[in-house]
Amino acid sequence: MLSHLYQNMLLTPDNKLKKLIVIGDRVLIRLSKSDERTQTGLYLPPGVQEKEKVQQGYVIKTGPGYAIPLPVESEPWKGEEEQVKYVPLQVREGDLAIFLLSGATEILYQGEKYYIVPQGAILMLERDDEL
């Protein structure tokens, strides 16, 4: 079962987030309530919070992953294919991500605040097994 907060973020009346496309290894995150611990009770150390500015939020959308270009082949009988393949991200939509705020970019989209975070700035994930 999806977390109630995550469901509310995705199921908007106009489905405004459906239009967004996240690029590469980036992830779109909406902050969850500001707390010193995760929902499962994991406490974040105060020194880490103050020094590195660690935040947590739900992953709303993910990019396709890390791009790997295909070798160029000049074989005219082959049809046109996509010239880029991707190594998928470890992050999935619906995960609770703990990330470094210093690696994130804050954006405002239709009156809501989101963060675009590269997968490298994500420290830890909490995943619901039923997702």
C-alpha positions in Angstrom: 0.0 0.0 0.0 1.4 3.4 -1.0 2.0 5.9 1.8 -1.0 8.3 2.2 1.3 11.3 1.8 2.8 9.9 -1.4 -0.7 9.2 -2.9 -1.8 12.8 -2.2 1.3 14.1 -4.0 0.6 12.1 -7.2 -3.2 12.1 -7.4 -3.9 15.8 -8.0 -7.1 16.8 -9.7 -5.3 18.1 -12.8 -2.4 15.5 -12.6 0.0 18.4 -13.1 3.1 16.4 -12.6 2.4 14.0 -15.5 3.8 16.7 -17.9 7.2 16.7 -16.2 10.1 14.7 -17.7 13.1 14.3 -15.5 16.4 14.1 -17.3 19.3 11.6 -16.9 20.3 10.5 -13.4 18.2 13.1 -11.6 15.2 12.6 -9.3 12.3 14.9 -8.5 11.6 15.0 -4.8 9.0 16.7 -2.7 10.0 17.2 1.0 8.1 15.4 3.6 7.5 17.0 7.0 10.6 18.3 8.6 11.5 15.9 11.4 14.7 14.6 13.0 13.9 11.0 12.2 12.4 8.9 9.4 9.0 7.3 9.7 10.5 4.0 10.8 12.3 5.8 13.7 15.8 6.2 12.3 17.3 9.3 14.0 19.4 11.5 11.8 22.5 12.8 13.8 22.3 16.5 14.7 25.8 17.1 13.4 25.0 15.7 10.0 21.8 17.8 9.8 23.5 21.0 10.6 26.7 20.5 8.8 25.6 18.7 5.6 21.9 19.8 5.6 20.3 16.4 5.2 16.7 16.4 4.1 14.1 13.7 3.4 11.3 13.6 0.9 9.3 11.3 -1.4 10.5 10.6 -4.9 7.9 11.8 -7.3 9.6 11.1 -10.7 12.9 9.7 -11.8 15.0 10.2 -14.9 15.8 7.3 -17.3 19.3 6.7 -15.7 22.9 7.1 -16.8 23.2 7.4 -20.6 25.4 4.9 -22.5 25.9 5.7 -26.2 25.8 2.8 -28.6 28.7 2.2 -30.9 28.2 3.7 -34.4 27.6 1.1 -37.0 27.2 1.9 -40.7 24.9 -1.0 -41.7 22.3 0.4 -44.0 19.9 -2.6 -43.7 19.3 -1.9 -40.1 16.5 0.4 -39.2 16.8 3.7 -37.3 16.9 2.9 -33.5 17.4 5.1 -30.5 21.1 5.9 -30.3 21.2 6.0 -26.5 20.6 3.3 -23.9 20.4 3.9 -20.2 21.6 2.2 -17.0 18.5 2.4 -14.7 18.6 4.2 -11.4 18.4 2.5 -8.1 15.8 5.0 -6.9 12.1 4.3 -7.6 9.0 6.5 -7.5 7.5 6.4 -4.1 10.7 5.8 -2.2 11.5 8.0 0.8 14.9 9.5 0.0 17.3 11.0 2.5 19.6 13.4 0.5 22.2 16.1 0.8 20.5 19.5 0.3 23.8 20.9 -1.0 23.6 18.6 -4.0 20.0 19.5 -4.8 18.4 22.3 -6.9 15.2 23.8 -5.5 12.5 24.6 -8.1 9.0 26.0 -7.8 6.5 24.4 -10.1 2.9 25.6 -10.2 3.1 27.0 -6.7 4.7 23.8 -5.1 8.4 23.5 -4.0 10.3 20.5 -5.3 14.0 19.5 -5.4 15.8 18.0 -8.4 18.5 15.7 -6.9 21.2 13.7 -8.7 21.2 10.1 -7.6 24.8 10.7 -6.2 23.4 13.1 -3.6 21.0 10.5 -2.2 22.3 8.9 0.9 19.7 6.3 1.7 16.3 5.1 0.6 13.3 3.7 2.5 11.2 1.6 0.2 7.7 0.1 0.7 7.9 -3.5 -0.4 4.4 -3.3 -1.9 5.4 -0.6 -4.4 
